[in-house]
Amino acid sequence: MPVWDDLVGQERLSAQLDAAARDADAIVTAAAADAPPPEGSKMTHAWLFTGPPGSGRLTAARAFAAALQCVSPDRALGASPGCGFCDGCHTTLVGTHADVSAVAAVGAEILVRDMRDTVRKSFTSPANGRWQVILVEDAERLNEKSANAVLKAVEEPAPRTVWLLCAPSLDDVLPTIRSRCRHVSLLTPSVDAVADMLVRREGIEPDMAAAAARATQGHIDQARRLATDPRARERRAAVLKLPLRVDEVGGCLKAAQELVDAATEASKQLAEEIDVKETEELKTALGAVQGGRMPRGTAGVMKELEEKQKRRRTRAQRDSLELALTDLTGFYRDVLVLQLGSRTALANTEAQDALERLARGTTPEATLRRIDAIAACREALDRNVAPLLAVEAMTMALRAG
């Protein structure tokens, strides 16, 4: 199955990337034969993938990386790179290709120390792949120092190095970086396209797939999680009950505490899955003796790992809260749809009784103020306000209307 099949509802973009991958393949083939590169190539050394959350910008970037590393023999017969089955495609898609380096924010920012080794690697030739690919998953989280490091590498790249940056919008990336990248924009896929993907790729029952796609309004990753994870459905159901629990001050504070506790628990689950394995692997690499004693001089390395894990847990908690805020926004959006008599389809049909109750008991102006309160909570979290304080302020604002 070609790698482009992973791009849900992005037919135009798939065609653009496919053409660039063909030209990239021709460039490498010409270099191997000591021939001049083809003229008018659609390939370039830096790409910027933008699109709203859930549009699949990271999936698109990784599919393009796989096409660049494709070694399928069918290419010689005119087939497009990106078969999805060869060793180059497979290892790129699962994240184990030696010449594809992915960088993601561990905490709120990508620090320069997180980028240092990757930038250094970008100036080297591919070890065994066709291109040296650097994938920055959260380019909007580059801080000043790490962004400057990336800028220097993008300005003067090695001949066979390709930078793939992912960010929500052009404004989230430094002008000096985005001016050196070819911009490709993704659209939010339709609900029907996401539901079809869940049925075909995940084997989800059509009714469940349609409900998950509708509830997440085309957010691919959230729809997949909602359709496949019962715990995700339980957490979402609890969030959708919150608007009916803020009639009193005590209810506001209790609902806020439960929301933050649920996010904290989600981050702990992530830590249990990753941190223990990561710590044991580092101890083994440092030569820890049986019984857990560490060699001298390794305390600093272990402390650095602990700090990284702490930042990751904080990020996981914020991401969980962000997901809850998105669900709340969708709930009040449905309330507004009912209040205005719009023909727009409801996202949260399973909560229609609660939606109709709030629609009858409040005004559209009050609903808009509640949506603004959720946005204000999101901004407070971005400014590193204590999560409980930010969520309590939001629930009190939801009560006031």
N, C-alpha and C positions, 0 to 999 in steps of 0.2 A: 504494500500500500504506500503510495507516494507520501512524502512528508507534508505536502501541501494539504492533504486531507485533514490535518489537524487544525487548519485555519478555518474556523466556523464562520460562515457568512462573509468571507473576505475574498471573493473571487477576483476582484480587480487587483488587489494586492498580491494574491498568489501568482497571477500572470506576470506582474512586474518583477517579483523576486525570482520567478522561474527564468525569465529572460536574463536577469543579472547573473544567476548561477550558471547558465549556459556560457555566457561571455567569460565568467571567471574560470570555467573549465577550459575554455579555449586559450586563455592567457597562460595557464599552467602547462598545457600541452605544447604551446608554442615555445615556452621557455625551455622545456625539456628537449626540444628539437633545435634549440639555438636559432629559432625563427623570430622575427619581430612580432610584437603583440598585435592583435587585430585592431583595426581602426573603428572609431565610433562605439567603443565598448560601453555597455550599460553598468559595468561593475565599477565600484569605487572603494576607497580604503576605509571609509567611516560611514555608518548608517545610524540614524536616530529614529527609533520606533516610538510613536506616541499614540495614545488612545485612552479612553475612559477606563476606569477599573472594570475588569472582567471582559474587556474586548479581546484579550489574548495576545497582547503585544510581546510578552515573554515567549509564548508559544511560537509566534511568528519568527522572532529572532532566532530561537533554537532550531526551528525547521530550516531557516536559511543557512545557519551554521552547518547543519547536517548535509544540506545540498552542496555546500562548498567542500565538504570533506568526503563526498560520495566517491566510491571507487568501483561502482558497478561496471562490469564489462559491457553492459548494454549501451553505455555512453558512446562507445565507438560505432555503434549502429544507428546513432541519432537520437537515442532516448535522452530524456531530460535528467540531469543530476537530481538526486534526492529520491532514490528508489525506496528508502525506508527499511531495506533488508540487509544491505551490505554491512561490513564491519565498520566502515567510516560513519555511515548513517546511524547504526545501532549504538555505537559507543558515544556518539555526540548526543543523541536523544536521552540516553540514560545518565549522562554526565561523567563518563569515564575516559573520554578521548584525551590523549596526552597533549594535543595541540589546541584544545578548546578550554580556555580558562574562564570560569564564571565568578563574578564578584557580586555579592549581595550585602545589603546593610545588616549588620548584626544587631546594632542598637538603632538609635534615632538617626545616626549619620554614618556615612562611609568615611572612616578616618584615613589619613595619609599612610599610616602604617599598614592598613589593610590593602592599600593599592601598590605599595612599594615593589613587592616581588613581581606583581602582575605587570606593572609598567616596565620593569627590567626585562621580563620575559618577552614583551611585545617587540623588543628590538632584536630578537633572535630569529633564526630561520626555523621553519617547522621541523620537528624531530622525525616524524614519519608520516604526517598528514600532508595534505595539499596546500593548506593555509594555516597560519597562526591566527586563531580567532580569539578575541577578547570580548567577552559578553558581560556588560555591566547591567545588572538586573534592576537596580534602583538608582538611576543616574540623577534623579531629583534629590537624592540624599547625599550627594557629594558635598563635602564642606569646602571652604575656600582653598585649603592646602591640597586636598585630594583632587579637587577640580583642576587646579593648576598643574598638578602632576599629569593628569589625563590630557590636558590641553597640549603640553609639551610633546607627549607621545603621539597625539593625533596630528599635530603640525608637521612632524617629520617621521612618518611611519616607515618601518622596514618594507621592502618591496612586496612581500607576501604576508603582510599582517593586515587583518581586518578588524575594526572596532565596531561592535554592535551595542548601542546604548538604548536603554528603555526608560521612558518617563511618561507621566500622564499627559503633559502638554509641552509645547515649545518653550513657554515661559518658565518652565521648571528647570531649564538647562541654561548655563551661562551662554550669552550671545556669542562669545568667542569660540565656544565649542560647537554650538549648533550651526554656526556659519561654515564650519568645515565638514559638516555631515550632510549626507543625502537624507532628506526627511521623507518618511513614509507614515501615513496616518491610518489608523484602524478605526472602524466604526463599531458601535455596540451591535452585536448580532441580534437578529430578531428572536422573539420567544420561540417561534416555530422551528427556527434553525437549531437553537440550543436543545430543544426537546428531541428533535430528530437525531442529533448527535448522541444524546444520552441513550436513546433506544439502540442505535447502531453500534456505538463504541463501548458502552457500559452494560448493555443488556438489561436496561431498566424497563419496567412495564410502562406502556405508553401513558397511562393515566398518571402514574407517579412522575414520569419525566415531564409531562405537560405542567403538572402542579409545581414542580421544582423550578422549571424555567420561568413560569409566570410569577412565582413568588420572588425570584431574584431579578426579574426584569432583564433577562439576557446576560447576566453575569455568569460566565462559563464555569469558573472554579467553584463559586458558591452554589451554583445549581448542581454540579457534580457532587459536592459535599452533602448538600441537602438530600439528594436522591439516594445516596449510598450510606450515610451515617445516621443511625437512629438518634445518637446523642446530639447531633446538630439540629435535628428536627425538634427534639425536646427543648434545647436552649432557645430556639427561635419561638416556639410556642410560649415559653415563659416570658420572653421579651414582649410579645404581642399582647400579653395580659397586663403589662405595666400601665398603659393609659387609663385603665379602669381602677387602678390602685392608688391614685394620687389625689383622691378627694380630700384627704386630711394630711396634716403635716407629718404625723407619725407614719402614715403610709408612704409618703414621699421619701422619708429617710430610710425606711426599711427596704423599699424597692431599690433605692440607690445602693445600699449596702449589698443586697443580694446580687445586683448586676455586677458590681466590682468583684465580689467573691467568686462569681461564676467565671469572670475573666481571669482571675488569679488562678483558679483551679485549672483552667484550660492551659495556662502557661506552665503550670506544674506538670501537667501531662506531657507537654512537649519536652520539658527538662528530663523527665524520667526516661523518655524514649531516646534522647540524644546525649545528655550530659554524662551519664554514667559510662556509656560506651566510649565517648570522646576522652574522658578522664583516664580510663583504663588503658586505652591505646597510647596516650601520651606517656603514662607511667612505664609501660612496656618499652616504648621507644627510648626513654631516658635511662632504662636499665634498673628499674626498681627491683629490689630483692624481695623474696618471699616474706610475707608479713606486712608489706606496705611501706617499708623503709625506703626513702628516696636517697639517691646519691647526693653528695655535697654539691652545692652550686646550682641546684635545679629549682630552688624555692621560687626564684623570680619567674621562671617559665610557668610553673604551676599557678602562681598568682595571676599572671597574665591570662591564662586560660580561664580562671575563675571569674575575672573581670569580664571577659568576653561572654561567658555563659550568663552572667548577671545581666548584661546589656541585652542579650537575646531573650531572656525571660521578660524583661521590661517591654521589649518590642512585642513579644507575643501577647502580653496583657493588653497593650494598646491596640493591637490588631483585633483582638477579640472584642474589645469595647467598640472599636470602629465598626465591626460587623453588626453589633447590636444597635448602634446608632443608625446604621443604614436601614436595618429592619424597621426601626421606629419611624424614620423619615418616610418609608414606604407606607406604613400604617396611616400616618396623618395625610399623606398624599391621597390615599383612598378615601379618607374622610372628606377631603376637599372635593374630590371627584363627585361624591354623593351630594354634597352641599350645593355645588354649582350645576348639578344635573347634566354633567358631561357624559358623553357616550364612550369615553375611554374605559377600557376593560380594567376591572379591579385586579390588583396583584395578590391581595390577601383574602380570597374568597372564603377560606376556612374560618375567618373571623368576621364574617359579614354581619352577624347580630351585633357585635360590639361596635363595628363601624357605623351601622345605622343608628345605634343609640347615641353615639357621640355626635353624629351629623345632625340629629334632631335637637340635641341639647346645647349646641354651641353655634357660633357664627363662623363664616369663612375667615373673617379677620382674626378671630381667636386661633383658628387652625393655623393660619400663616405665622402668627406669633409663636406658636408652639414649634413649628418647623424651624423658625429662626433660633429658638432656644436650643434645639438639637445641634444646629450649625455652630452656635456659640460654644457649646460643650466640646465639639470637635476641635475648634480653634484653641480652646483652653488646654486640651490635651496636647496639641501640637506645641504649645508654649511650655510644656512640662509642668503644668499645674497638677497637684496631687489628684489622682483619679477620683477618689471619693469626694473631694470638695467639688470637682467639676461636675460630677454626675448628680450630686445633691443639689447644686445650683440649677441644673437642668430640670430635675423632677419638681422642684419648687416652682419653676417657671411654667412647667406643664400644668401644674395645679392652678396657677393664676390665670393662665390663658391669655 
